[in-house]
């Protein structure tokens, strides 16, 4: 269980660090999420195993990256991806927050699929977050969540005990103060 914040973050990464701390603390403390691996901004890179496909990765250090898609070793993994950045007097960024969840582990082996419970926890936390973050489209299912990114996702990532979901958000901030 860990919250991986970007060191010396500026600009968008600084705003994401703030949101990431909020999300992690609230889900772990208020909703008892355990074994939660919470990452900052990921990058969409070429998949080394399949040239036509891409993979989300986070920077581990100055030159190495770690793939972060469904990981059955952890109950929950989350990360951000920047889809758009508009800079003017006020900077406006669109990001997608991805969640990969093992529902059985998260909700202690419930007899029913509790995917809406997980989405509800996420939305409860995001709906009371600090100003500057506006919620957008919420997606569930591998094709809906990863389809437009060229990711080699597996249908099994959203079946039985597992689910994937994403929440699009628009973030506005003054870049001079970040």
NUMIDREN-570308 format. One record per residue: residue in one letter; residue number from 1; x, y, z of N, C-alpha, C in turn. Coordinates in steps of 0.2 Angstrom, whole numbers, plus 5000, padded with zeros to 4 digits. Example, Ala and Ser with C-alpha at 12.3 -4.5 7.8 and 13.67 -1.06 7.14 Angstrom:
NUMIDREN-570308
  residuo  num  n.east  n.north  n.up  ca.east  ca.north  ca.up  c.east  c.north  c.up
        A    1    5066     4972  5039     5062      4978   5039    5066     4984  5039
        S    2    5064     4989  5035     5068      4995   5036    5064     5000  5039
***
This chain:
NUMIDREN-570308
  residuo  num  n.east  n.north  n.up  ca.east  ca.north  ca.up  c.east  c.north  c.up
        X    1    5004     4994  5000     5000      5000   5000    5004     5006  5000
        X    2    5004     5010  4995     5008      5016   4994    5005     5022  4990
        X    3    5007     5028  4992     5005      5033   4988    5011     5036  4985
        X    4    5012     5036  4978     5018      5038   4975    5017     5045  4972
        X    5    5019     5050  4976     5019      5057   4974    5025     5059  4970
        X    6    5024     5064  4965     5030      5066   4961    5034     5071  4966
        X    7    5041     5070  4966     5045      5075   4970    5046     5081  4966
        X    8    5046     5087  4970     5047      5093   4967    5042     5095  4961
        X    9    5036     5093  4962     5031      5094   4957    5030     5101  4955
        X   10    5029     5103  4949     5027      5109   4947    5021     5109  4942
        X   11    5017     5114  4941     5012      5114   4936    5007     5109  4937
        X   12    5005     5106  4932     5000      5101   4932    5001     5095  4937
        X   13    5008     5093  4938     5010      5088   4942    5009     5090  4949
        X   14    5010     5096  4951     5008      5099   4958    5001     5098  4960
        X   15    4997     5100  4955     4989      5100   4956    4987     5092  4957
        X   16    4990     5088  4953     4989      5081   4953    4991     5078  4960
        X   17    4997     5080  4962     4999      5078   4969    4994     5080  4974
        X   18    4991     5086  4974     4986      5088   4979    4980     5083  4979
        X   19    4978     5082  4972     4972      5078   4972    4973     5071  4974
        X   20    4979     5068  4972     4981      5062   4973    4981     5060  4981
        X   21    4984     5065  4984     4984      5065   4992    4977     5064  4995
        X   22    4973     5068  4992     4966      5069   4994    4963     5062  4993
        X   23    4963     5060  4987     4960      5053   4985    4962     5047  4989
        X   24    4969     5047  4990     4972      5041   4993    4970     5041  5001
        X   25    4971     5047  5004     4969      5048   5011    4962     5046  5012
        X   26    4957     5049  5008     4950      5048   5009    4948     5041  5008
        X   27    4950     5038  5003     4948      5031   5001    4951     5026  5006
        X   28    4957     5027  5009     4960      5023   5014    4957     5024  5021
        X   29    4956     5030  5022     4953      5032   5029    4946     5031  5030
        X   30    4942     5034  5025     4935      5035   5026    4931     5029  5023
        X   31    4934     5025  5018     4931      5020   5015    4935     5013  5016
        X   32    4940     5013  5020     4944      5007   5022    4947     5003  5016
        X   33    4949     5007  5010     4952      5004   5005    4959     5001  5007
        X   34    4961     4995  5006     4967      4993   5008    4971     4990  5002
        X   35    4978     4990  5003     4982      4988   4997    4981     4992  4991
        X   36    4981     4998  4992     4980      5003   4987    4986     5006  4984
        X   37    4988     5005  4978     4994      5008   4975    4992     5014  4971
        X   38    4993     5020  4973     4991      5026   4970    4997     5030  4967
        X   39    4996     5031  4960     5002      5034   4956    4999     5041  4954
        X   40    5004     5045  4952     5003      5051   4949    5002     5050  4941
        X   41    5005     5055  4937     5003      5055   4930    5007     5049  4927
        X   42    5004     5046  4923     5007      5040   4918    5008     5043  4911
        X   43    5012     5039  4908     5013      5041   4901    5011     5035  4896
        X   44    5009     5037  4890     5006      5032   4886    5012     5031  4881
        X   45    5016     5025  4882     5022      5023   4878    5020     5017  4874
        X   46    5025     5016  4869     5024      5010   4865    5025     5004  4869
        X   47    5021     4999  4867     5022      4992   4871    5028     4989  4868
        X   48    5033     4987  4872     5039      4983   4869    5037     4976  4867
        X   49    5032     4973  4869     5030      4967   4867    5025     4967  4860
        X   50    5022     4972  4859     5017      4972   4853    5018     4979  4850
        X   51    5021     4980  4845     5023      4986   4842    5017     4991  4840
        X   52    5011     4988  4838     5005      4991   4837    5001     4994  4843
        X   53    5003     4991  4848     4999      4993   4855    5003     4998  4859
        X   54    5000     5001  4864     5003      5005   4869    5002     5003  4876
        X   55    5005     5006  4880     5005      5004   4887    5006     5010  4892
        X   56    5002     5010  4897     5003      5016   4902    5008     5014  4907
        X   57    5013     5019  4908     5019      5018   4912    5020     5024  4916
        X   58    5023     5023  4922     5025      5029   4926    5032     5029  4927
        X   59    5035     5035  4927     5042      5035   4928    5045     5033  4935
        X   60    5049     5028  4935     5052      5026   4941    5058     5030  4944
        X   61    5062     5032  4939     5067      5037   4940    5069     5041  4934
        X   62    5074     5043  4933     5076      5048   4927    5075     5044  4920
        X   63    5076     5038  4920     5075      5034   4914    5071     5028  4913
        X   64    5069     5025  4919     5066      5019   4919    5058     5020  4920
        X   65    5054     5015  4917     5047      5016   4918    5044     5009  4920
        X   66    5038     5010  4923     5035      5004   4926    5028     5003  4923
        X   67    5026     4998  4920     5019      4997   4917    5014     4997  4923
        X   68    5009     5000  4922     5004      5000   4927    4997     4999  4924
        X   69    4995     4993  4922     4988      4991   4921    4986     4987  4926
        X   70    4981     4982  4925     4979      4978   4930    4984     4974  4933
        X   71    4984     4974  4940     4989      4971   4943    4986     4966  4949
        X   72    4985     4960  4948     4982      4956   4953    4985     4955  4959
        X   73    4991     4958  4960     4995      4957   4966    4992     4963  4971
        X   74    4989     4968  4969     4986      4973   4973    4979     4974  4972
        X   75    4976     4976  4977     4968      4977   4977    4966     4982  4973
        X   76    4969     4988  4973     4968      4994   4969    4974     4997  4966
        X   77    4974     4999  4960     4979      5003   4957    4976     5009  4954
        X   78    4978     5015  4955     4976      5021   4951    4981     5025  4948
        X   79    4980     5029  4943     4985      5033   4940    4981     5038  4936
        X   80    4984     5044  4934     4982      5049   4930    4985     5049  4923
        X   81    4981     5052  4918     4984      5053   4911    4981     5059  4909
        X   82    4986     5064  4906     4984      5070   4903    4982     5069  4896
        X   83    4976     5071  4894     4974      5071   4888    4974     5078  4884
        X   84    4974     5083  4888     4974      5090   4884    4976     5095  4889
        X   85    4980     5100  4887     4983      5105   4891    4982     5112  4887
        X   86    4978     5117  4889     4977      5123   4886    4980     5128  4891
        X   87    4985     5132  4888     4988      5137   4892    4986     5144  4890
        X   88    4984     5148  4895     4983      5155   4894    4984     5159  4900
        X   89    4980     5164  4902     4981      5167   4909    4979     5162  4914
        X   90    4974     5158  4912     4973      5152   4917    4974     5146  4913
        X   91    4977     5141  4916     4979      5134   4913    4973     5130  4914
        X   92    4971     5126  4909     4966      5121   4909    4968     5115  4906
        X   93    4968     5110  4911     4970      5103   4909    4965     5098  4909
        X   94    4964     5093  4905     4960      5088   4905    4964     5082  4907
        X   95    4962     5078  4912     4965      5072   4914    4960     5066  4915
        X   96    4963     5060  4914     4958      5055   4916    4962     5051  4922
        X   97    4958     5049  4927     4960      5045   4932    4957     5038  4931
        X   98    4962     5034  4931     4960      5027   4930    4961     5023  4936
        X   99    4956     5018  4937     4956      5013   4943    4956     5006  4940
        X  100    4960     5002  4943     4960      4995   4942    4959     4991  4949
        X  101    4953     4988  4949     4951      4986   4956    4950     4978  4956
        X  102    4952     4975  4961     4950      4968   4963    4944     4969  4968
        X  103    4938     4968  4965     4932      4969   4970    4932     4964  4975
        X  104    4934     4958  4974     4933      4953   4979    4938     4954  4985
        X  105    4944     4957  4984     4948      4959   4989    4946     4965  4992
        X  106    4943     4970  4988     4942      4977   4991    4936     4976  4996
        X  107    4931     4972  4994     4925      4971   4998    4924     4965  5001
        X  108    4930     4962  5003     4930      4956   5007    4926     4950  5005
        X  109    4927     4948  4999     4924      4942   4996    4916     4942  4996
        X  110    4913     4948  4994     4906      4948   4993    4903     4943  4988
        X  111    4897     4941  4989     4894      4936   4985    4892     4939  4978
        X  112    4891     4945  4978     4889      4949   4972    4894     4953  4970
        X  113    4894     4955  4963     4899      4960   4960    4897     4967  4963
        X  114    4902     4970  4966     4901      4976   4969    4904     4982  4965
        X  115    4903     4982  4959     4907      4987   4955    4904     4994  4956
        X  116    4897     4995  4957     4894      5001   4958    4896     5004  4965
        X  117    4897     4999  4970     4900      5002   4976    4907     5005  4976
        X  118    4911     5002  4971     4918      5005   4970    4917     5012  4967
        X  119    4913     5012  4962     4912      5019   4958    4909     5024  4963
        X  120    4904     5022  4967     4901      5026   4972    4906     5029  4977
        X  121    4911     5025  4979     4916      5027   4984    4920     5032  4981
        X  122    4922     5031  4974     4927      5036   4971    4923     5042  4970
        X  123    4917     5042  4967     4913      5048   4966    4912     5052  4973
        X  124    4910     5049  4978     4909      5052   4984    4916     5056  4986
        X  125    4921     5053  4985     4928      5057   4987    4929     5063  4982
        X  126    4928     5061  4976     4930      5067   4971    4924     5072  4971
        X  127    4918     5071  4973     4913      5076   4973    4914     5081  4978
        X  128    4918     5080  4983     4919      5085   4988    4926     5087  4988
        X  129    4930     5087  4983     4937      5089   4982    4937     5096  4982
        X  130    4943     5099  4982     4945      5106   4982    4943     5109  4976
        X  131    4941     5116  4976     4940      5119   4970    4945     5119  4964
        X  132    4943     5119  4958     4948      5119   4952    4947     5112  4949
        X  133    4944     5107  4952     4943      5101   4948    4936     5100  4947
        X  134    4934     5099  4940     4927      5098   4938    4927     5091  4935
        X  135    4922     5087  4938     4921      5080   4936    4918     5080  4929
        X  136    4920     5075  4925     4917      5074   4918    4914     5067  4917
        X  137    4916     5064  4912     4913      5057   4910    4916     5052  4914
        X  138    4912     5047  4916     4914      5041   4920    4913     5035  4916
        X  139    4918     5031  4915     4918      5025   4911    4919     5019  4915
        X  140    4916     5013  4913     4918      5007   4915    4918     5002  4910
        X  141    4922     4996  4911     4923      4991   4906    4929     4993  4902
        X  142    4933     4987  4900     4939      4988   4897    4939     4992  4890
        X  143    4934     4990  4886     4933      4994   4879    4932     5001  4880
        X  144    4927     5003  4885     4926      5010   4886    4931     5014  4889
        X  145    4935     5010  4894     4940      5014   4897    4947     5014  4893
        X  146    4949     5009  4890     4955      5009   4887    4955     5009  4879
        X  147    4949     5008  4876     4948      5007   4869    4951     5013  4865
        X  148    4951     5019  4867     4953      5024   4863    4961     5025  4863
        X  149    4964     5022  4868     4971      5023   4869    4976     5017  4866
        X  150    4973     5013  4862     4977      5007   4859    4980     5003  4864
        X  151    4977     5002  4870     4980      4997   4875    4978     4990  4874
        X  152    4982     4985  4875     4980      4978   4874    4977     4976  4881
        X  153    4971     4978  4881     4967      4976   4887    4964     4969  4887
        X  154    4962     4966  4892     4959      4960   4892    4952     4960  4895
        X  155    4947     4957  4892     4940      4957   4894    4940     4955  4902
        X  156    4945     4950  4903     4945      4947   4910    4947     4953  4915
        X  157    4949     4959  4913     4951      4964   4918    4944     4967  4920
        X  158    4939     4966  4917     4932      4969   4920    4927     4963  4920
        X  159    4929     4957  4923     4924      4952   4924    4925     4949  4931
        X  160    4920     4946  4933     4921      4942   4940    4923     4947  4945
        X  161    4929     4946  4948     4932      4949   4953    4935     4956  4951
        X  162    4936     4957  4945     4940      4963   4943    4935     4968  4939
        X  163    4938     4974  4940     4934      4980   4936    4939     4985  4935
        X  164    4938     4989  4929     4942      4995   4927    4937     5000  4927
        X  165    4939     5006  4929     4934      5012   4928    4939     5018  4927
        X  166    4936     5024  4924     4940      5030   4923    4935     5036  4924
        X  167    4938     5041  4927     4934      5047   4928    4938     5053  4924
        X  168    4935     5056  4920     4938      5062   4916    4937     5068  4921
        X  169    4942     5072  4921     4942      5079   4925    4945     5084  4922
        X  170    4942     5090  4923     4945      5096   4920    4948     5100  4926
        X  171    4954     5102  4926     4958      5106   4931    4960     5112  4929
        X  172    4958     5118  4932     4960      5124   4930    4964     5127  4936
        X  173    4970     5131  4934     4974      5133   4939    4978     5139  4936
        X  174    4981     5143  4940     4986      5148   4938    4993     5145  4938
        X  175    4996     5144  4932     5002      5141   4931    5008     5145  4935
        X  176    5007     5151  4935     5012      5155   4939    5013     5153  4946
        X  177    5008     5150  4949     5008      5149   4956    5009     5141  4957
        X  178    5011     5138  4952     5012      5131   4953    5019     5129  4952
***
